[in-house]
């Protein structure tokens, strides 16, 4: 292994941060037929190259770190508590979890903090949809379009365009990015006036409306055995303590793909495998950040909540929560449909 190196990174108000990078030549992504291997030093260089846009996605938010001490093919774990040795210039913020317990999480307000997270073997950054001034009321609607194996990326894009139409029709301004895998994430800024459960209900309202409009392609079924060959709208990503990979965050998959913001004009015909740690810095320099104005005009959630209320009148109520959640009011039994039939 190469000797540790120290990176000097500009901080706020002319300050300079020194970040020690140990084992800089440790391989994080092995080579593939179409891309060269990437090391820890390469990852630190990528984070610096996209630093301003990455911090825009992460800044002033609690962040969970997805860490790989021996590279993406080895052990992984998620750090919700800040790792040991946090520099004194790094912020934390206290979050409440579904169990009711509280503890601090890291806040990535500077490029140097993101590089320090790389030193701690972070590959993917997972920010909460809240700001540290109010960790209970989200300022973003985030919708994860998850295709079943039979569906292509083009199918997901078709669904994303349908989702865009639904969201625009109820007063939200959607932005789109690749997940870094096979799906698409659609985000919209909202005013932080509603707590997590209300936002989740709004997302369910949007998801059901999209399913009504595109029944051959879209499903909202929580149980995988009911999804068939459709694109699942994962409404439970709107729950407290559920996060998506940040914009410009690398993913632990072969070829080092990146969850990359794109414009709606270019999403049709896009090949997400072209968006990697190797290519995204140049793309960002040449095209700028399509998400630069995501929070310029936060929307009102009332239209989405009207969809939820209309579904209640139709007899459509609460949906299943993630398995680690306590039993929630109005929630149906958490039993797979096939097992329910057997019972």
C-alpha positions in Angstrom: 0.0 0.0 0.0 1.1 3.5 -0.7 2.0 5.8 2.2 -0.8 8.1 3.5 -1.1 11.5 1.9 -2.5 14.8 3.1 -4.9 16.8 1.0 -5.3 20.5 1.5 -8.8 21.6 0.6 -10.3 25.1 0.6 -12.8 25.7 3.4 -15.1 28.6 4.2 -13.9 32.2 4.7 -10.4 31.4 3.3 -9.8 28.6 5.8 -7.9 25.5 4.6 -8.7 22.0 5.7 -6.1 19.3 5.8 -7.5 15.8 5.3 -5.3 12.7 5.7 -5.9 10.0 3.1 -4.6 6.6 4.2 -4.1 3.7 1.7 -4.7 6.0 -1.3 -4.0 3.2 -3.8 -6.5 0.8 -2.3 -8.8 -0.4 -5.1 -12.4 0.6 -4.5 -13.9 -0.4 -7.9 -12.1 -3.2 -9.8 -11.6 -2.8 -13.5 -14.3 -4.0 -15.9 -14.1 -4.7 -19.6 -15.1 -1.1 -20.3 -13.6 0.9 -17.5 -10.3 1.0 -15.5 -10.0 0.3 -11.8 -10.6 3.2 -9.4 -8.7 3.7 -6.1 -9.5 5.6 -2.9 -7.4 8.5 -4.2 -9.4 8.5 -7.4 -12.6 8.6 -5.4 -11.3 11.6 -3.3 -10.4 13.3 -6.6 -13.9 12.7 -7.9 -15.5 14.2 -4.8 -13.3 17.3 -5.1 -14.1 17.6 -8.9 -17.9 17.6 -8.3 -17.6 19.1 -4.8 -19.8 22.2 -5.2 -22.7 20.3 -6.8 -22.3 17.4 -4.3 -22.3 19.7 -1.3 -25.4 21.5 -2.7 -27.2 18.1 -2.6 -25.8 17.2 0.9 -25.3 20.5 2.7 -27.3 21.3 5.9 -28.8 17.8 5.9 -28.3 14.7 8.1 -26.3 12.2 6.0 -25.9 8.5 6.4 -22.7 7.1 5.0 -22.5 3.8 3.0 -19.0 2.5 3.7 -16.8 -0.2 2.1 -13.5 -0.7 4.0 -12.1 -3.1 1.4 -13.8 -1.9 -1.8 -17.2 -2.5 -3.3 -16.8 -6.2 -3.4 -16.2 -6.5 0.3 -18.1 -5.8 3.5 -20.4 -2.9 3.6 -22.2 -1.1 6.4 -24.2 2.1 6.9 -23.0 4.7 9.4 -25.8 6.8 11.0 -23.7 7.8 14.0 -20.8 9.9 12.9 -17.6 7.7 12.6 -14.9 8.2 15.2 -12.4 10.9 14.7 -14.7 13.5 13.2 -12.7 16.7 12.6 -13.6 19.5 14.9 -14.8 21.6 12.0 -17.5 19.1 11.0 -21.1 19.6 12.1 -23.5 17.0 13.4 -27.3 17.3 13.9 -29.6 15.3 16.1 -32.3 13.1 14.4 -35.3 11.2 15.7 -35.9 7.7 14.4 -39.0 5.7 14.0 -38.3 3.9 17.3 -38.4 7.3 19.0 -34.7 7.3 19.9 -32.4 10.2 18.9 -28.7 10.4 18.0 -26.5 12.7 16.0 -25.8 12.3 12.3 -23.0 13.8 10.2 -23.7 17.0 8.2 -21.6 17.5 5.0 -21.4 21.2 4.6 -18.0 21.3 2.9 -16.1 19.5 0.2 -13.5 18.7 2.9 -16.1 16.9 5.0 -17.0 14.8 1.9 -13.3 13.9 1.3 -13.0 13.0 5.0 -15.9 10.7 4.5 -14.0 9.1 1.6 -11.1 8.6 4.0 -13.6 6.7 6.2 -14.3 4.5 3.1 -17.6 6.1 2.1 -18.7 5.4 -1.4 -22.4 6.5 -1.3 -23.9 9.5 0.5 -27.5 9.2 1.7 -29.0 12.6 2.8 -32.2 13.0 4.6 -34.9 15.2 2.9 -34.7 17.8 5.8 -32.6 20.7 6.8 -30.9 20.8 10.2 -33.0 23.7 11.4 -36.1 21.3 11.3 -35.3 17.6 11.1 -38.9 16.6 11.3 -40.5 18.4 8.3 -39.1 17.5 4.9 -38.3 20.1 2.3 -38.3 17.7 -0.6 -40.7 15.1 -2.1 -38.5 12.2 -3.4 -40.0 9.5 -5.5 -38.1 6.3 -6.4 -39.1 4.5 -9.6 -37.9 1.0 -9.2 -38.3 -1.3 -12.3 -38.9 -5.0 -12.0 -36.2 -7.1 -13.8 -38.3 -7.4 -17.0 -38.5 -3.6 -17.5 -36.0 -1.5 -19.5 -34.6 1.9 -18.6 -36.7 3.3 -21.5 -39.8 2.0 -19.6 -38.7 3.8 -16.5 -38.2 7.0 -18.4 -41.7 6.7 -19.8 -43.1 6.4 -16.3 -40.9 9.3 -15.1 -42.4 11.5 -17.9 -45.9 10.4 -16.7 -45.0 11.2 -13.2 -43.7 14.6 -14.3 -47.1 15.4 -15.8 -48.9 14.4 -12.6 -46.6 16.5 -10.4 -46.8 19.5 -12.5 -50.6 19.2 -12.6 -50.7 19.6 -8.8 -48.3 22.5 -8.4 -44.9 20.7 -8.0 -41.8 21.3 -10.0 -40.1 17.9 -10.6 -36.4 17.3 -11.2 -35.0 14.0 -12.4 -31.8 12.0 -11.9 -30.5 8.5 -12.6 -30.2 6.3 -9.6 -26.9 4.9 -10.6 -28.5 1.6 -11.2 -31.6 0.8 -13.3 -34.1 3.3 -11.9 -34.9 7.0 -11.8 -35.4 9.4 -8.9 -37.7 12.3 -9.2 -37.4 15.2 -6.6 -39.4 18.3 -6.0 -38.8 21.0 -3.4 -41.6 21.8 -1.0 -42.0 24.2 1.8 -41.1 22.4 5.1 -44.6 22.7 6.6 -45.6 19.0 6.8 -44.1 16.2 8.9 -42.9 12.8 7.4 -46.2 10.9 7.7 -48.1 13.7 5.8 -45.5 13.8 3.1 -45.7 10.0 2.8 -49.4 10.3 2.3 -48.9 12.9 -0.4 -46.5 10.6 -2.2 -49.0 7.7 -2.0 -51.6 10.0 -3.5 -49.3 10.8 -6.4 -48.3 7.2 -6.8 -51.9 6.0 -7.0 -52.8 8.7 -9.5 -49.8 7.7 -11.7 -50.9 4.0 -11.4 -54.4 5.0 -12.6 -53.0 6.8 -15.6 -50.4 4.1 -16.5 -51.9 0.8 -15.3 -49.9 -1.3 -17.7 -46.6 0.0 -16.6 -47.0 1.2 -13.0 -47.7 -0.4 -9.7 -47.9 0.6 -6.0 -48.0 -2.9 -4.6 -45.7 -3.1 -1.6 -45.3 -6.9 -1.8 -43.0 -8.0 -4.6 -45.1 -11.0 -5.6 -47.9 -8.5 -6.6 -45.7 -6.3 -8.8 -45.5 -8.4 -11.9 -43.4 -6.8 -14.6 -44.1 -3.2 -13.8 -42.3 -0.2 -12.4 -42.9 0.1 -8.6 -43.4 3.6 -7.2 -41.6 3.2 -3.8 -43.8 5.3 -1.6 -42.0 4.1 1.6 -38.9 6.1 0.6 -40.8 9.0 2.0 -40.7 7.6 5.5 -38.6 9.0 8.3 -35.1 7.5 8.2 -35.4 6.4 4.6 -32.9 8.0 2.2 -31.9 7.8 -1.5 -28.4 8.2 -2.9 -27.5 11.8 -3.2 -27.2 13.7 -6.5 -23.6 13.1 -7.8 -23.0 10.3 -5.3 -21.2 7.3 -6.7 -22.8 3.8 -6.4 -21.1 0.5 -5.3 -21.6 -1.2 -8.7 -19.3 -2.3 -11.4 -18.1 0.6 -13.6 -18.5 3.2 -10.8 -21.9 4.6 -11.9 -23.1 7.9 -10.4 -26.6 9.0 -9.4 -26.6 11.9 -11.9 -29.0 14.8 -12.3 -30.1 15.2 -15.9 -32.5 17.6 -17.7 -35.9 16.4 -18.8 -35.0 17.1 -22.4 -32.1 14.6 -22.4 -33.6 11.8 -20.3 -35.2 10.2 -23.4 -32.7 8.0 -25.0 -30.2 8.3 -22.1 -27.9 5.5 -21.3 -27.3 5.7 -17.5 -24.2 3.5 -17.8 -22.4 6.4 -19.5 -22.7 8.4 -16.2 -19.8 7.3 -14.0 -17.0 8.5 -11.8 -14.9 8.6 -14.9 -17.2 10.8 -17.0 -19.4 12.9 -14.7 -16.8 15.6 -13.7 -16.3 16.6 -17.3 -20.1 16.5 -17.9 -20.6 18.8 -14.9 -17.9 21.3 -16.1 -19.3 21.4 -19.6 -23.1 21.5 -18.9 -23.4 22.8 -15.4 -25.7 21.3 -12.8 -29.3 20.6 -14.0 -30.4 20.7 -10.3 -28.9 24.1 -9.5 -32.3 25.6 -9.1 -34.1 22.7 -7.5 -35.0 24.8 -4.4 -35.5 28.1 -6.1 -39.3 27.9 -6.0 -40.6 25.4 -3.4 -44.0 24.0 -4.2 -47.2 23.4 -2.2 -48.1 19.9 -1.1 -51.8 20.6 -1.0 -52.6 19.2 -4.5 -50.9 15.9 -3.6 -52.7 15.7 -0.3 -56.0 16.3 -2.2 -55.2 13.1 -4.1 -54.7 11.3 -0.9 -58.0 12.6 0.5 -59.8 11.6 -2.6 -58.5 8.1 -2.4 -59.6 7.9 1.2 -63.1 8.7 0.0 -62.8 5.9 -2.5 -62.0 3.5 0.3 -58.3 3.4 -0.3 -56.5 3.8 3.0 -53.1 3.4 4.6 -50.5 1.2 3.0 -47.8 -1.1 4.6 -44.8 0.5 6.3 -41.3 -0.8 6.2 -40.7 -3.9 8.4 -38.6 -2.1 11.0 -41.4 0.4 11.7 -43.7 0.0 14.7 -47.3 -0.8 13.8 -48.8 2.4 12.5 -52.4 3.7 12.8 -54.7 2.4 10.0 -52.0 0.1 8.6 -53.1 -3.2 7.0 -51.6 -6.4 8.3 -48.0 -6.9 7.2 -48.6 -10.3 5.7 -47.6 -11.3 2.2 -50.7 -12.0 0.1 -49.7 -15.6 -0.6 -49.2 -16.3 3.1 -52.5 -14.5 3.9 -54.3 -16.8 1.5 -52.7 -19.8 3.1 -53.7 -18.6 6.5 
